[in-house]
Amino acid sequence: MVVKSISKKFRVFITILLLLILLFPIYWVVISSLQPNDFLFKLPPHFTLKFGTINNYQRVLANNQYVKYFFNSMLISTCTVILSIFASILAAYALSRIKIKGKNAILVFILSIQMFPIVGILITLYTFFCKWHLLNTYFGVILADTTFSLPLSIVLLKSFIDTVPYSLDEAAKIDGCSKTGILFRIILPTIKPGILAVGIFAFMKSWDDFLFSLIIMMDNAKKTLPVGLAQSFLGEYVHDYGGMMALSVCATVPVLLLFIFFQKYMISGMTSGAVKG
């Protein structure tokens, strides 16, 4: 009993220690956003809030350029979510319900897209987008983000559709329902948790995207929040760490709210489709 008690306390201690290590960067960003720049450059660094101020937030939120970055990220992420959900639903339904030769090979091919590093295809992607006049357009970034969020979205939704009994399809066919009607009237209401999980995944992937937005967008007014963060606060002679931390906190808020309001749907979405039957 004594050994079990010591083992339990040790596990609790390790868990708390790991939690503190993981939460420390978030704590550092928050307190740094509330400190003046000259204080952030002092050595040794101070890990407590001594000169609290909201000047960094006032300066960032009052700048229309940063608000534009925020709007661009929200627009691109929202459109990516809509396009990803629409395309993945159709592809997952076809792979789950329609008899296709080489279905497993198709799934492997779709998942192989996720294996390619983005850096390795940037030159080809840039050339392709240049020929199709997609550079410096919102649709170009949306298309690129959607392409790399689709593989996991398709596989995830297919696993959900596989859990829906085929007998429901047959009953709907007897009632005169078409395949499109079965998809929208029978399948989609059943797999709502999976659709929400796909939407959250696509939103986060697009919201955090840096390389696509950096390469495709050339106009400064069309750049997204991650690119704006990297290019606006780190200069050759001046580093505005206070403003960068304040904008980083603001950029985290949408994702944080997304998890707060859709947490239970996301958890059920990631687990329910894992069990068939």
Buried (B, 14 or more C-beta within 10 A) or exposed (E): EEEEEEEEEEEEEEEEEEEEEEEEEEEEBBBBBBBEBEBBEEEEEEEEEEEEBEBBBEBBBEBEEBEBBBEBBBBBBBBBBBBBBEBBBEBBBBBBBEEEEEBEEBBEEBEEBEEEEBEEBBEEBBEEBEEEEBBBBBEBBBBBBBBBBBBBBBBBBBBBBBBBEEEEBEEBEEEEBEBEEBBBEBBBEBBEBBBBBBBBBBBBBBBBBBBBBBBBBEEEEBBBBBBBBEEBBEEEEEBBBBBBBBBBBBBBEBBEEBEEEBEEBBEBBBEBBEEEE
